[in-house]
Amino acid sequence: MLARIRSAAVLGIDAYLVEVEVDITNGLPSVATVGLPHGAVKEGRERVTAALVNAGYNFPLKRITINLAPADVRKDGSGFDLPIALGILAASEQLEAGGLAEQLILGEVGLEGDLRPVRGALSMTLAARKAGLRGVILPAANLPEAAVVEGIEVRGARSLTEVCEHLGDGPRLRPIRVDVRALMAERAADVVDFADVRAQAGAKRALEVAAAGAHNILLVGPPGAGKTMLARRLPSILPGMSLDEALETTKVHSVAGLLAPGQSLCTVRPFRSPHHTISDAGLIGGGSSPRPGEVSLAHGGVLFLDELPEFRTNVLEVLRQPLEDGAVTLSRAAISLSYPARFMLAAAMNPCPCGYLGDPGHRCHCTPMHVERYLARLSGPLLDRIDIHLEVPAVAYRDLASSAPEETSLVVRARVEGARQRQRERFTGMPGLYANAHMTAREIRRFCRLTEPVELLLRRAVARLGLSARAYHRVLKIARTIADLAGDAELGVTHVGEAIQYRTLDRRRAPEGTAEPARRAGEAAASG
């Protein structure tokens, strides 16, 4: 007899439907799984066999063929255990198959018939709704994330027996719904706050500009200046996530198996801080069974790279595509996957190998050649993709000991959200564009119109600093964000002058004798 069960598998962060066909015929007892099963899918037949017997069902001693369609796509994961078990019971007439027609079934079974969570439940539930299925039955541990999907009945079970009783004449599993609006209205209290940072007004201002326009930022300063402390407080001033952002971020974390028990949605922007020994596959994703890397796990939030020059060159260079495109494409011999990777890059580094170049309180022991080699670890194309380069000076004792109140993250976030709202209104009708950092050359020409004084200042900056076309566009994007924070509709000399000041490493790379005049010109413009 033949039985068909609907299930699903994850490809990237999205899911596609899989039809599990189970055929039982007379012959020597055997179980054959076809349809490109891989890894945990192949091992599933042993788990299913033990689970059926230990749960009190009869395992048919016949020839069992299990087909996973479409058969030309490799299947991975343990989520096919439950549909295979139900297919065997239905094909052997131990279970009425009528209630399975409009249901998506997924879940891993234990040897006693208990159900265990699987990765990607949110993506698979969304695929079931898109396909027009009536409901989803899955492990109870996956219920919180799957229940946020509206328009489909989601039921959770703790054991194979509960599912069989629900499909038969036993107790019914109740559909569960999660109040998405209530989840989105909650914002976890920030563990860290901008008020914890003493002084560093310039660095705080730069981080506010970065948060307001979703710009990448590089902090350069001596050890102990507070670079890491500042970067860790960046998420506390970012605006809240929209529902679409929360769903996409949750899908990435669900596929990676990083959702906390009982967590429905990722409503707080992620902050990822990998160690500098990370591999390129760990950063952008990959492996024999490709999984999202740190750049995708930081989607919608912040990726912080401390001690940036200590990362291997090949690791840093793979950042160039996700920084430019907001996505990562992993190509393998049999498959090509794409993961979202629209994040804010926050990085920190010392100005030289010993860390004390330019610090009046410590003597630098590095030669000019050592400093040049140290800075050369960061390629020009990578630095061009970082909007803001900021020098963070050491904090004086009187500032550390000061008891004067500092501005809180809540106050700064209010200004950031105001600037983001102006950007959303400006970019209405432009899908995928919600912050100044994401503007292309076409949008820059449209929304960053230059007056004659602004054009003159930019012409001098480009000539004296040797700015690339990408760096020139970065300056305009930053200036647009500064204007949004000020509530100004047009770009002014003050906005562009401040933006030029945020290209510290461009000034260092400028031809000898040109950086200082450009710095003075920018400071004069920024001061009005």
C-alpha positions in Angstrom: 0.0 0.0 0.0 1.1 3.5 -0.7 0.9 6.6 1.6 1.8 10.2 0.9 2.8 12.7 3.6 3.6 16.4 3.1 6.8 17.7 4.7 9.4 20.4 3.9 13.1 21.0 3.8 15.2 24.2 4.1 17.3 25.6 1.2 19.3 28.6 2.4 16.9 30.3 4.7 13.8 29.5 2.7 11.9 26.2 2.5 10.4 24.1 -0.2 7.8 21.3 0.1 8.8 17.7 0.0 6.4 14.8 -0.5 7.3 11.7 1.5 6.0 8.6 -0.3 6.0 5.3 1.6 5.3 2.1 -0.3 5.0 -1.3 1.5 5.1 -4.5 -0.6 5.7 -8.2 0.0 9.3 -9.3 -0.1 12.3 -9.6 2.1 12.2 -7.2 5.1 14.1 -4.1 4.1 13.9 -0.3 4.3 15.2 1.7 1.3 15.3 5.5 1.3 15.6 7.2 -2.1 15.4 10.9 -3.3 19.0 12.0 -2.4 18.9 11.5 1.4 22.0 12.7 3.2 23.4 12.5 6.7 20.6 12.6 9.3 18.0 11.6 6.7 19.7 8.2 6.1 20.1 7.6 9.8 16.4 8.4 10.3 15.2 4.9 9.4 17.0 3.5 12.4 15.4 6.0 14.7 11.9 5.5 13.1 12.2 1.7 13.5 13.0 1.9 17.2 10.4 4.7 17.8 7.5 2.7 16.3 8.3 -0.4 18.2 8.9 1.4 21.5 5.7 3.4 21.1 3.7 0.2 20.8 3.1 0.0 17.0 3.9 -2.9 14.7 6.8 -2.4 12.4 5.9 -4.2 9.1 8.4 -6.9 8.2 8.1 -6.3 4.5 9.8 -4.4 1.7 9.5 -0.7 2.5 10.5 2.0 0.0 10.6 5.6 1.0 10.9 8.3 -1.7 11.5 12.0 -1.0 10.3 14.1 -3.9 11.6 16.1 -5.7 14.2 13.4 -6.0 16.8 15.6 -7.7 17.5 17.9 -4.6 19.6 16.7 -1.8 17.7 16.4 1.5 19.4 17.0 4.9 18.2 17.2 8.5 16.2 15.2 10.9 12.8 16.7 10.2 11.7 13.8 8.0 11.6 11.3 10.9 8.0 12.1 11.9 6.5 12.1 8.3 8.3 8.8 7.5 6.9 7.2 10.7 3.4 8.4 9.9 3.8 7.2 6.3 4.8 3.7 7.5 1.8 3.6 9.9 -0.6 4.8 7.1 0.8 2.4 4.5 0.5 -0.5 6.9 -3.1 0.5 7.7 -2.4 1.2 11.4 -3.4 4.9 10.9 -6.1 6.5 9.0 -4.4 8.7 6.3 -7.4 11.0 5.6 -6.4 13.7 8.0 -2.9 14.0 6.5 -3.9 15.4 3.2 -3.8 19.1 4.0 -1.2 19.0 6.8 2.6 19.7 6.8 4.4 17.2 9.1 7.9 17.7 10.4 9.9 16.6 13.4 12.7 14.4 14.7 11.7 11.3 16.7 13.6 9.8 19.6 14.0 6.1 20.2 11.0 6.1 22.6 8.8 8.0 20.2 9.3 11.5 21.7 9.5 14.5 19.3 12.5 16.7 19.2 12.9 20.2 17.6 14.2 20.7 14.1 15.9 23.7 12.5 14.1 26.0 10.1 10.5 25.5 11.5 9.6 29.1 10.8 10.7 28.9 7.2 8.9 25.6 6.6 5.6 27.0 8.2 5.8 30.0 5.9 6.3 27.6 2.9 3.2 25.6 4.0 1.1 28.7 4.2 2.3 29.8 0.7 1.3 26.4 -0.7 -2.2 26.8 0.7 -2.0 23.9 3.3 -4.5 24.0 6.1 -2.1 23.3 9.0 1.3 22.2 10.4 2.0 19.5 13.0 5.5 19.8 14.5 7.4 19.2 17.8 6.1 21.3 20.7 9.5 22.8 21.2 9.2 24.4 17.7 5.7 25.8 18.4 6.7 29.3 19.6 8.5 30.2 16.4 6.0 28.5 14.0 3.0 30.0 15.7 3.9 33.6 14.7 2.8 32.7 11.1 -0.7 33.9 10.6 -3.3 32.3 8.3 -2.4 28.7 9.1 -3.2 26.3 12.0 -0.1 25.3 13.9 -0.2 22.4 16.3 2.6 21.1 18.6 3.0 17.5 19.9 5.4 16.0 22.4 5.3 12.4 21.1 4.5 10.3 18.1 1.6 8.8 20.1 0.0 12.3 20.5 0.2 12.9 16.7 -1.4 9.5 16.0 -4.2 10.1 18.5 -4.9 13.5 17.0 -5.2 12.0 13.5 -7.3 9.2 14.9 -10.1 9.2 17.5 -8.0 10.3 20.4 -7.5 13.8 22.0 -7.1 16.6 19.5 -4.1 18.9 19.4 -5.2 22.5 19.7 -3.9 25.1 17.2 -1.7 27.8 18.9 -1.4 31.4 18.0 1.2 34.0 19.1 0.4 37.7 19.5 3.0 39.1 17.1 2.1 42.7 17.8 2.7 42.2 21.5 6.0 40.6 20.8 7.1 43.5 18.5 5.9 46.0 21.1 8.3 44.5 23.7 11.9 45.7 23.6 14.3 44.1 26.0 15.9 46.4 28.5 19.3 47.4 27.3 22.0 45.7 29.4 24.5 48.4 28.4 23.9 52.1 28.0 25.7 55.1 26.4 25.7 56.8 29.8 28.3 54.3 30.9 30.9 55.9 28.6 32.6 58.9 30.1 33.6 61.8 27.7 34.3 60.6 24.1 31.7 63.1 22.8 33.2 62.9 19.3 33.0 59.1 19.2 29.5 59.1 20.5 28.5 61.6 17.8 30.0 59.4 15.1 28.2 56.3 16.4 24.9 58.3 16.4 25.5 59.2 12.8 26.3 55.6 12.0 23.2 54.3 13.7 21.0 57.0 12.0 22.1 56.0 8.5 23.1 52.3 9.0 26.7 53.2 8.1 29.7 51.0 8.7 32.2 52.5 11.2 35.9 51.9 12.1 37.2 53.1 15.5 41.0 53.7 15.6 42.6 54.5 18.9 45.1 53.3 21.6 44.4 50.5 24.0 42.0 51.5 26.8 40.4 54.3 24.9 37.0 52.7 25.0 36.6 51.4 21.4 35.1 48.1 22.4 32.9 49.7 25.1 31.5 52.1 22.5 30.9 49.5 19.9 29.0 47.2 22.3 26.6 50.0 23.0 25.8 50.6 19.4 22.8 48.3 19.4 21.3 50.2 22.2 20.8 53.3 20.0 19.5 51.5 16.9 15.8 51.8 16.1 13.5 48.9 16.8 13.0 46.2 14.2 10.1 46.0 11.8 8.1 42.8 11.6 9.6 41.9 8.2 13.1 42.4 9.6 12.3 40.3 12.7 10.9 37.5 10.6 13.9 37.4 8.3 16.4 37.5 11.2 14.5 34.8 13.0 14.6 32.6 9.9 18.4 32.9 9.8 18.8 32.0 13.5 16.2 29.2 13.2 18.1 27.6 10.3 21.4 27.9 12.3 19.7 26.4 15.4 20.4 29.4 17.6 16.9 30.3 18.8 16.6 30.1 22.5 14.1 27.6 23.9 10.6 29.2 23.9 11.7 32.1 21.7 9.2 33.1 19.0 10.9 36.0 17.2 14.2 37.9 17.2 12.9 41.3 18.3 16.2 42.7 19.4 18.9 43.5 16.8 21.7 40.9 16.9 25.2 41.8 17.9 27.9 39.3 16.7 31.5 39.5 17.8 33.6 36.7 16.3 37.3 36.2 17.4 40.0 37.2 15.0 41.0 33.5 14.5 37.7 32.8 12.6 37.9 31.2 9.2 36.4 32.6 6.0 33.8 29.8 6.1 32.9 30.7 9.7 32.5 34.4 8.7 30.4 34.1 5.6 29.0 30.6 5.9 29.7 27.3 4.2 30.7 23.8 5.1 29.8 20.4 3.7 26.2 21.2 4.6 26.2 25.0 4.2 25.1 26.9 7.3 24.9 30.7 7.8 28.0 32.5 8.9 28.6 35.4 11.2 27.7 38.0 8.6 24.2 36.4 8.1 23.7 35.9 11.9 24.3 39.6 12.2 21.7 40.4 9.6 19.6 43.3 10.8 22.1 44.1 13.5 25.8 44.7 14.2 28.9 42.7 13.3 31.7 43.8 15.5 35.3 42.9 14.5 37.7 43.8 17.3 41.5 44.2 16.4 40.6 44.3 12.7 44.2 44.0 11.3 44.6 40.7 13.3 42.1 39.0 11.1 43.6 37.0 8.2 43.7 38.9 4.9 41.6 36.3 3.1 38.9 36.5 5.8 38.7 40.3 5.6 38.5 40.2 1.8 35.5 38.0 1.7 33.6 40.8 3.5 33.6 42.9 0.4 30.7 41.2 -1.3 28.3 41.2 1.6 29.2 44.8 2.5 28.3 45.8 -1.0 25.3 43.6 -1.8 23.8 42.8 1.6 23.7 39.1 0.8 26.1 36.1 0.6 26.0 33.6 -2.2 27.6 30.2 -1.6 28.2 28.2 -4.7 28.9 24.5 -4.6 29.2 21.8 -7.2 25.6 20.7 -6.8 23.9 23.7 -5.3 24.0 27.5 -4.9 22.6 29.1 -1.7 22.0 32.7 -0.8 21.8 34.1 2.8 20.8 37.6 3.7 23.7 39.7 5.2 22.6 43.3 5.6 24.4 44.3 8.7 26.2 47.3 10.2 29.9 46.6 10.4 31.6 48.1 13.5 35.3 47.5 13.7 38.1 48.6 16.0 41.9 48.7 15.7 45.0 50.3 17.1 46.8 53.0 15.2 50.0 51.0 15.1 51.4 47.6 16.3 52.2 48.8 19.8 49.0 50.8 19.9 50.3 54.2 21.1 50.9 56.2 18.0 49.7 59.7 18.6 49.0 59.0 22.3 50.5 61.8 24.4 50.6 59.7 27.5 52.6 56.8 26.1 55.7 56.5 23.9 55.2 54.7 20.5 58.1 52.2 19.7 57.0 51.5 16.1 59.0 52.6 13.1 57.3 54.2 10.2 57.8 51.0 8.2 56.1 49.0 11.0 53.1 51.4 11.0 52.9 51.2 7.2 52.9 47.4 7.2 50.3 47.3 10.0 47.9 49.6 8.1 48.6 47.7 4.8 46.8 44.7 6.3 43.6 46.5 5.4 43.1 46.9 1.7 41.9 50.0 0.1 38.7 48.4 -1.3 37.8 47.2 2.1 38.4 50.6 3.7 36.3 52.3 1.0 33.4 50.1 2.0 33.6 51.4 5.6 31.8 54.7 5.7 33.2 56.3 8.9 36.8 56.2 10.0 37.1 57.7 13.5 40.1 58.4 15.8 39.2 57.6 19.4 41.7 59.4 21.8 42.6 58.1 25.2 40.3 59.4 28.1 41.9 61.8 30.6 41.7 61.1 34.3 39.5 64.2 35.0 36.9 62.9 32.5 37.0 59.4 34.0 36.5 60.8 37.5 33.8 63.3 36.5 30.4 62.8 38.0 28.6 64.9 35.3 25.6 63.0 33.9 26.1 61.5 30.4 23.4 61.2 27.7 21.5 57.9 27.9 20.9 55.5 25.0 17.2 56.3 25.2 17.8 60.0 24.4 20.2 59.2 21.5 17.9 56.5 20.1 15.0 59.0 19.9 17.1 61.2 17.6 18.2 58.2 15.6 14.6 57.0 15.1 13.6 60.5 14.0 16.3 60.5 11.3 15.3 57.0 10.2 11.7 58.0 9.9 12.7 60.9 7.5 14.6 58.3 5.5 11.6 55.9 5.3 9.4 58.7 4.1 12.0 59.7 1.5 12.4 56.2 0.2 8.7 55.4 0.1 8.0 53.1 -2.9 11.6 51.9 -3.1 11.6 48.3 -1.8 14.7 47.2 0.0 15.8 50.8 0.6 15.2 52.1 4.2 18.5 53.8 5.2 20.9 56.2 3.6 23.8 53.7 3.6 21.9 51.6 1.1 21.5 54.3 -1.5 23.0 53.6 -4.9 24.6 56.2 -7.2 21.2 56.9 -8.7 19.5 57.7 -5.3 22.6 59.7 -4.3 22.2 62.0 -7.4 18.5 62.3 -6.6 18.6 63.0 -2.8 22.0 64.6 -2.4 21.9 67.6 -4.6 24.9 69.9 -4.3 25.0 73.6 -4.0 27.9 75.6 -5.3 29.7 75.9 -1.9 29.2 72.2 -1.2 30.6 71.2 -4.6 33.6 73.4 -4.1 34.4 71.8 -0.8 34.0 68.3 -2.2 36.2 69.1 -5.2 39.0 70.2 -2.8 38.6 67.1 -0.6 38.7 64.7 -3.5 41.8 66.4 -5.0 43.7 66.6 -1.7 42.7 63.3 -0.1 42.7 61.3 -3.4 39.2 59.9 -2.6 37.9 57.1 -4.7 34.5 57.2 -6.4 33.2 54.9 -3.7 34.6 57.1 -0.9 33.1 60.2 -2.5 29.7 58.5 -2.5 30.3 57.5 1.1 30.9 61.1 2.1 27.6 62.2 0.5 25.7 59.4 2.2 27.1 60.4 5.6 26.3 64.1 4.9 22.7 63.1 4.0 22.4 61.3 7.4 23.9 64.3 9.3 21.3 66.5 7.6 18.5 64.1 8.5 19.6 64.3 12.2 19.5 68.0 12.0 16.1 68.0 10.2 17.5 69.8 7.2 16.1 69.0 3.7 19.2 70.1 1.8 22.9 69.3 2.2 25.0 72.2 3.6 28.7 72.9 3.9 28.5 72.0 7.6 27.0 68.6 6.9 29.6 67.7 4.2 32.5 69.2 6.3 31.6 66.9 9.2 31.3 63.9 6.8 34.8 64.6 5.5 36.2 64.5 9.0 35.0 60.9 9.3 37.5 59.7 6.6 40.5 59.5 8.9 42.4 56.8 7.1 41.9 58.5 3.7 43.8 61.5 5.2 46.6 59.1 6.3 46.8 57.6 2.8 46.7 61.0 1.1 49.8 62.2 -0.8 52.4 63.9 1.5 51.6 67.5 2.2 47.9 67.4 1.3 46.3 65.7 4.3 46.7 68.6 6.8 45.2 71.3 4.6 42.3 69.1 3.8 41.8 68.4 7.5 41.8 72.1 8.4 39.4 72.8 5.5 37.0 70.1 6.8 37.2 71.3 10.4 36.5 74.9 9.4 33.5 73.8 7.4 32.2 71.5 10.2 32.5 74.3 12.7 30.4 76.5 10.5 
